Amino acid sequence: MKRAILIILDGCGAGELPDAADFGDRGSNTLGNLSRAVPGGLALSNLQYLGLGNIIDISGVPRNDQAAGCWGKLAERSKGKDSTFGHWEIAGLVTEKPLPTYPQGFPPEIIEPFKKAIGRDILANKVASGTEIIRELGDRQVKTGFPIVYTSADSVFQIACHEDIVPLEQLYDWCQKARDILTGEHALGRVIARPFIGTSGNYQRVGGHRKDFSLKPPQPTVLDHLKNSGLQVIGVGKIRDLFAGQGLSQSIHTDDNRDGMQKILEALPGLKQGLLMANLVDFDMSWGHRNDVQGFYQGLQEFDAWLPELLKALTGDDLLLITADHGNDPTTPSTDHSREYTPLLVHSPGVKSGVDLGTRESFADIAATLAGVFGITGTGQGTSFLKQITI
């Protein structure tokens, strides 16, 4: 095979992991619970064609004994449920030590240097929903120019500012200053720029202007090994942010899921040999975190309707993998990520179909499989399923 296309449906989990209760996520099942919350279940004929309904019980997506793909589900070994650890493990880096979180807000040893670096005070410094915090403090941010600093259950330092008050480049500079401060015991996963627009009572986040400043992977991932072997590694969406640009030969920005799907198709002709890794963020950012059941389902329908266009573009030298990085169940009271298995769908005209890949022990099985596909040295983590699907 010459090309691999790896699509991550951000937040589309497939049922609670055995240790979900340790993370406050007992009962989470993003795809399963969503299907039972939608009257009549989910209508996803193309994902059903690939075998999605064979992974777990999804109302409206029955089992397909003639599935055109291979299927399974992946367990996360890393100690977390955030996008950073999820993507790193998919790329072959298992992280045993949890990233720091701040349920009581950030301590003075973080906040005081940050205020000094940006030359002004801050607002909030607490755990909050992104939409709620701009509703609560947007007017004060506009009046004072002070950034809204907040976090969540994940290892994130988020900075929200109105674009008319704090220009994007200044907001990005403040995020970089925070990233430089957050090292050592405070080396959290991501600093995230959260710009918003609008007027009082009608503030809206600008997803396309969001920017993540991630911790660099502490060890090489399969992306590094692919790139160092002379292969192309194209990141679409927030892949660049999550890997701090490491291991990529090209990065393509996207504004939302629709833009991401279009740019996947546009990038494919330029991918001669190597990996295209894409993240479709709206499942998580726009719907999961807002407990928007209907929006989440509509996003799945749009992805499902787009799939045939992608499948037509594949040849026998291509391998398609579809998975997720964690859960984000929109049916539970929580608006945070959930500790879940993730679905795995694999398809190519050049590999077997109808293979049950079972419950895999690590997201890193994808990285091990990619190393086998391209005949390169892997990270030493994960178990390849290449032999199971090879004709």
C-alpha positions as CSV (number, residue, x, y, z in Angstrom):
1,M,0.0,0.0,0.0
2,K,1.2,3.5,-0.8
3,R,-1.3,5.7,1.1
4,A,-3.2,5.6,4.4
5,I,-6.0,8.0,5.3
6,L,-6.7,8.2,9.0
7,I,-9.8,10.1,10.0
8,I,-10.5,10.9,13.7
9,L,-14.1,11.7,14.6
10,D,-13.2,13.8,17.6
11,G,-15.2,12.7,20.6
12,C,-17.2,9.8,19.0
13,G,-16.7,7.2,21.7
14,A,-18.0,3.6,21.7
15,G,-18.9,2.8,25.3
16,E,-17.3,3.2,28.7
17,L,-13.9,1.7,29.5
18,P,-13.6,-0.5,32.6
19,D,-12.0,2.4,34.5
20,A,-14.6,4.9,33.4
21,A,-15.9,5.4,37.0
22,D,-12.5,6.6,38.0
23,F,-12.9,9.5,35.6
24,G,-16.6,10.2,36.6
25,D,-17.8,8.7,33.4
26,R,-19.9,5.7,34.4
27,G,-22.6,5.0,31.8
28,S,-21.0,7.1,29.0
29,N,-21.5,5.7,25.5
30,T,-21.4,8.5,23.0
31,L,-22.6,6.6,19.9
32,G,-24.8,4.1,21.7
33,N,-26.5,6.7,24.0
34,L,-26.9,9.1,21.1
35,S,-28.7,6.5,19.0
36,R,-31.2,5.9,21.8
37,A,-31.7,9.6,22.4
38,V,-32.7,10.2,18.7
39,P,-36.3,9.0,17.9
40,G,-36.0,6.0,15.6
41,G,-32.3,5.7,16.0
42,L,-29.5,6.8,13.7
43,A,-29.7,6.6,9.9
44,L,-26.1,6.1,8.8
45,S,-26.2,3.8,5.8
46,N,-22.7,4.2,4.6
47,L,-21.1,3.7,8.0
48,Q,-23.4,0.7,8.4
49,Y,-22.0,-0.5,5.0
50,L,-18.5,-0.4,6.5
51,G,-19.6,-2.2,9.7
52,L,-20.2,0.4,12.3
53,G,-23.2,-1.5,13.7
54,N,-21.0,-4.5,14.2
55,I,-18.9,-2.7,16.9
56,I,-21.6,-1.9,19.5
57,D,-25.4,-1.8,19.7
58,I,-26.4,1.4,17.8
59,S,-30.1,1.9,17.4
60,G,-30.9,2.4,13.7
61,V,-27.6,1.0,12.6
62,P,-28.0,-2.8,12.6
63,R,-25.3,-5.4,12.3
64,N,-24.2,-5.9,8.7
65,D,-22.9,-9.5,8.0
66,Q,-21.8,-8.4,4.6
67,A,-19.8,-5.3,5.8
68,A,-17.4,-3.9,3.3
69,G,-15.0,-3.0,6.0
70,C,-13.3,-4.5,9.0
71,W,-14.3,-3.4,12.5
72,G,-13.3,-3.4,16.1
73,K,-13.0,-1.1,19.1
74,L,-9.9,0.4,20.8
75,A,-9.1,0.8,24.5
76,E,-7.0,3.7,25.7
77,R,-4.0,2.8,27.8
78,S,-2.9,6.3,28.5
79,K,-4.0,7.8,31.8
80,G,-6.4,10.4,30.5
81,K,-9.3,11.2,28.2
82,D,-8.1,14.3,26.5
83,S,-7.4,14.9,22.8
84,T,-3.7,15.2,23.3
85,F,-3.2,11.8,24.9
86,G,-5.8,10.3,22.5
87,H,-4.0,11.5,19.4
88,W,-0.5,10.7,20.8
89,E,-1.6,7.1,21.6
90,I,-3.1,6.7,18.1
91,A,0.3,7.7,16.8
92,G,2.1,5.2,19.0
93,L,2.9,7.1,22.2
94,V,1.3,5.7,25.4
95,T,1.5,8.1,28.3
96,E,1.3,6.6,31.8
97,K,1.5,9.8,33.8
98,P,-1.7,12.0,33.8
99,L,-1.4,15.5,32.6
100,P,-2.1,18.1,35.4
101,T,-5.6,19.5,35.8
102,Y,-6.9,22.4,37.8
103,P,-10.4,21.8,39.2
104,Q,-9.9,24.8,41.6
105,G,-8.5,27.1,39.0
106,F,-4.8,27.9,38.3
107,P,-2.5,28.6,41.3
108,P,-0.6,31.9,41.8
109,E,2.6,30.4,40.5
110,I,0.9,30.2,37.1
111,I,-1.4,33.2,37.1
112,E,1.0,35.8,38.4
113,P,3.8,35.2,35.8
114,F,1.1,35.1,33.1
115,K,-0.4,38.5,34.2
116,K,3.1,40.0,34.3
117,A,3.9,38.6,30.8
118,I,0.8,40.1,29.2
119,G,0.8,43.3,31.2
120,R,-2.7,43.2,32.6
121,D,-5.1,41.4,34.9
122,I,-7.3,38.5,34.0
123,L,-10.9,37.4,34.5
124,A,-12.4,34.1,35.8
125,N,-9.6,31.6,36.5
126,K,-12.0,28.7,37.1
127,V,-13.5,25.6,35.5
128,A,-16.2,26.6,33.1
129,S,-18.0,25.8,29.9
130,G,-16.7,27.9,27.0
131,T,-20.1,29.1,25.9
132,E,-21.2,29.9,29.4
133,I,-18.1,31.8,30.4
134,I,-18.4,34.3,27.5
135,R,-22.1,34.7,28.3
136,E,-21.1,35.5,31.9
137,L,-18.0,37.6,31.4
138,G,-18.1,38.7,27.8
139,D,-19.2,42.2,28.7
140,R,-16.5,42.6,31.2
141,Q,-13.9,41.4,28.8
142,V,-15.0,43.9,26.2
143,K,-15.0,46.7,28.8
144,T,-11.7,46.0,30.5
145,G,-9.6,44.2,27.8
146,F,-8.7,41.6,30.4
147,P,-8.6,38.0,29.0
148,I,-11.0,35.4,30.3
149,V,-8.8,32.5,31.6
150,Y,-10.5,29.2,32.3
151,T,-10.1,25.5,32.3
152,S,-12.1,22.3,32.3
153,A,-11.8,18.7,33.4
154,D,-9.1,18.3,30.8
155,S,-5.5,19.6,31.0
156,V,-6.2,22.9,29.3
157,F,-5.4,26.6,29.8
158,Q,-8.0,28.5,27.7
159,I,-8.0,32.2,26.9
160,A,-11.1,33.9,25.6
161,C,-11.1,37.4,24.1
162,H,-13.4,39.4,21.8
163,E,-11.7,39.8,18.4
164,D,-12.5,43.5,18.3
165,I,-10.9,44.1,21.6
166,V,-7.9,41.8,21.4
167,P,-6.7,41.1,17.9
168,L,-6.0,37.5,17.0
169,E,-2.3,37.9,16.7
170,Q,-2.2,39.4,20.2
171,L,-4.3,36.6,21.6
172,Y,-2.0,34.0,20.0
173,D,1.0,35.8,21.5
174,W,-0.6,35.6,24.9
175,C,-1.2,31.9,24.4
176,Q,2.4,31.4,23.5
177,K,3.5,33.2,26.6
178,A,1.3,30.9,28.7
179,R,2.7,27.9,26.9
180,D,6.2,29.1,27.8
181,I,5.2,29.4,31.5
182,L,3.4,26.0,31.7
183,T,6.4,23.7,32.1
184,G,7.7,21.2,34.6
185,E,5.0,20.2,37.1
186,H,2.6,22.5,35.3
187,A,3.2,21.2,31.8
188,L,-0.4,20.8,30.9
189,G,-1.6,19.5,27.6
190,R,-2.8,22.5,25.7
191,V,-3.2,26.2,25.8
192,I,-6.2,27.1,23.6
193,A,-7.0,30.5,22.0
194,R,-10.8,30.9,22.2
195,P,-11.7,34.1,20.3
196,F,-15.3,35.3,20.2
197,I,-17.4,37.9,18.3
198,G,-20.8,39.5,18.6
199,T,-22.5,41.9,21.0
200,S,-23.8,41.7,24.5
201,G,-26.2,38.8,24.9
202,N,-25.2,37.4,21.6
203,Y,-21.5,36.4,21.8
204,Q,-20.4,33.5,19.7
205,R,-17.1,31.6,19.6
206,V,-15.2,31.6,16.3
207,G,-14.2,28.0,15.8
208,G,-12.2,28.7,12.7
209,H,-9.9,31.1,14.6
210,R,-9.3,28.7,17.5
211,K,-5.7,27.8,17.9
212,D,-4.1,25.1,20.2
213,F,-0.6,25.5,21.6
214,S,0.2,21.9,22.6
215,L,2.8,20.2,24.7
216,K,5.3,18.6,22.3
217,P,5.3,14.8,22.3
218,P,8.1,13.7,24.6
219,Q,9.2,10.9,22.3
220,P,9.0,10.3,18.5
221,T,5.6,9.1,17.2
222,V,4.9,7.1,14.1
223,L,4.5,10.4,12.4
224,D,8.1,11.2,13.0
225,H,9.2,7.7,11.8
226,L,7.1,8.1,8.6
227,K,8.5,11.6,7.9
228,N,12.1,10.5,8.6
229,S,11.7,7.6,6.2
230,G,11.0,10.1,3.4
231,L,7.2,9.6,3.4
232,Q,4.6,12.3,3.3
233,V,2.7,13.1,6.5
234,I,-0.2,15.5,5.9
235,G,-2.2,16.8,8.9
236,V,-5.7,18.1,8.3
237,G,-7.5,20.1,11.0
238,K,-6.0,20.4,14.5
239,I,-3.5,17.6,13.9
240,R,-0.7,20.2,13.8
241,D,-1.9,21.7,17.1
242,L,-2.0,18.4,18.9
243,F,1.5,17.4,17.8
244,A,2.9,20.9,18.0
245,G,3.8,20.5,14.4
246,Q,6.1,17.5,15.1
247,G,6.3,14.8,12.5
248,L,4.3,16.6,9.8
249,S,5.5,17.5,6.3
250,Q,2.4,19.5,5.5
251,S,-0.4,21.0,7.6
252,I,-3.8,22.1,6.4
253,H,-6.0,24.4,8.5
254,T,-9.8,23.7,8.6
255,D,-12.7,25.8,9.9
256,D,-15.2,23.0,10.7
257,N,-16.2,19.5,9.7
258,R,-17.5,20.4,6.3
259,D,-14.3,22.3,5.5
260,G,-12.2,19.4,6.8
261,M,-14.0,16.8,4.6
262,Q,-13.6,19.0,1.6
263,K,-9.9,19.5,2.3
264,I,-9.3,15.8,2.8
265,L,-10.5,15.3,-0.8
266,E,-8.5,18.2,-2.1
267,A,-5.3,16.9,-0.4
268,L,-5.6,13.3,-1.6
269,P,-4.2,13.9,-5.2
270,G,-1.1,15.4,-3.7
271,L,-0.5,12.5,-1.4
272,K,1.7,10.2,-3.4
273,Q,3.0,8.0,-0.6
274,G,2.5,8.3,3.1
275,L,-0.2,9.3,5.6
276,L,-3.0,11.8,5.7
277,M,-4.3,12.2,9.2
278,A,-7.4,14.3,9.7
279,N,-9.4,15.5,12.7
280,L,-13.1,16.4,12.4
281,V,-13.5,18.6,15.5
282,D,-17.1,19.6,15.5
283,F,-18.4,16.4,17.1
284,D,-16.4,17.4,20.2
285,M,-16.2,21.2,20.1
286,S,-19.6,22.2,18.7
287,W,-21.9,19.4,19.9
288,G,-20.4,17.1,22.5
289,H,-19.3,19.9,24.8
290,R,-22.7,21.6,24.5
291,N,-24.7,18.4,24.9
292,D,-26.3,19.1,21.5
293,V,-27.8,15.7,20.6
294,Q,-29.4,16.9,17.4
295,G,-26.3,18.7,16.2
296,F,-24.1,15.7,16.9
297,Y,-26.5,13.5,14.9
298,Q,-26.6,15.9,12.0
299,G,-22.8,16.0,12.0
300,L,-22.8,12.2,11.7
301,Q,-25.3,12.3,8.9
302,E,-23.2,14.8,7.0
303,F,-20.1,12.7,7.4
304,D,-22.0,9.6,6.4
305,A,-23.4,11.3,3.3
306,W,-19.8,12.4,2.3
307,L,-18.3,9.0,2.7
308,P,-19.1,7.6,-0.7
309,E,-17.2,10.5,-2.3
310,L,-14.1,9.5,-0.3
311,L,-14.6,5.8,-1.0
312,K,-14.7,6.4,-4.8
313,A,-11.3,8.1,-4.5
314,L,-9.7,5.1,-2.9
315,T,-7.6,2.6,-4.9
316,G,-6.2,-0.8,-4.0
317,D,-3.1,1.0,-2.8
318,D,-5.0,3.0,-0.2
319,L,-6.0,2.1,3.4
320,L,-8.8,4.0,5.1
321,L,-9.0,4.0,8.9
322,I,-11.8,5.8,10.9
323,T,-11.6,6.1,14.7
324,A,-11.9,8.6,17.5
325,D,-9.7,10.0,20.3
326,H,-12.1,9.8,23.3
327,G,-15.8,10.1,24.0
328,N,-17.9,13.2,24.5
329,D,-21.4,11.9,25.3
330,P,-24.0,14.6,24.6
331,T,-26.7,12.7,26.5
332,T,-25.0,12.8,30.0
333,P,-25.1,15.8,32.4
334,S,-21.3,16.2,31.9
335,T,-20.1,18.5,29.1
336,D,-16.6,17.2,29.3
337,H,-14.8,14.4,27.5
338,S,-15.7,10.8,28.6
339,R,-13.4,7.8,29.2
340,E,-14.6,5.4,26.4
341,Y,-13.5,2.8,23.9
342,T,-13.3,4.2,20.4
343,P,-14.7,2.7,17.2
344,L,-12.4,1.3,14.5
345,L,-13.4,0.9,10.9
346,V,-10.8,-0.2,8.3
347,H,-11.5,-0.3,4.5
348,S,-9.6,-0.7,1.3
349,P,-10.3,-2.3,-2.1
350,G,-7.0,-4.0,-1.5
351,V,-7.6,-5.7,1.9
352,K,-10.1,-8.2,3.3
353,S,-13.6,-7.2,4.3
354,G,-15.8,-8.6,7.0
355,V,-13.1,-9.1,9.5
356,D,-13.9,-8.6,13.2
357,L,-10.7,-7.1,14.7
358,G,-12.1,-7.4,18.2
359,T,-11.4,-5.3,21.2
360,R,-7.9,-3.9,20.9
361,E,-5.8,-3.2,23.9
362,S,-4.5,0.2,22.8
363,F,-5.2,3.0,20.4
364,A,-1.5,2.4,19.5
365,D,-2.5,-0.6,17.4
366,I,-3.2,1.9,14.7
367,A,0.4,3.2,14.8
368,A,1.7,-0.4,14.8
369,T,-0.4,-1.2,11.8
370,L,0.7,1.9,9.9
371,A,4.3,1.0,10.5
372,G,3.7,-2.4,9.0
373,V,1.8,-0.9,6.0
374,F,4.8,1.3,5.2
375,G,7.6,-1.1,6.3
376,I,9.1,1.2,8.8
377,T,10.2,1.0,12.4
378,G,7.3,1.7,14.8
379,T,7.3,3.1,18.3
380,G,7.3,-0.3,20.0
381,Q,3.8,0.3,21.3
382,G,0.6,-1.4,20.1
383,T,-0.1,-4.6,18.2
384,S,-0.5,-4.5,14.4
385,F,-3.7,-5.9,12.8
386,L,-2.2,-5.8,9.3
387,K,-2.0,-9.6,9.0
388,Q,-5.6,-9.9,9.9
389,I,-6.8,-7.8,7.0
390,T,-4.2,-8.6,4.4
391,I,-5.4,-10.7,1.5
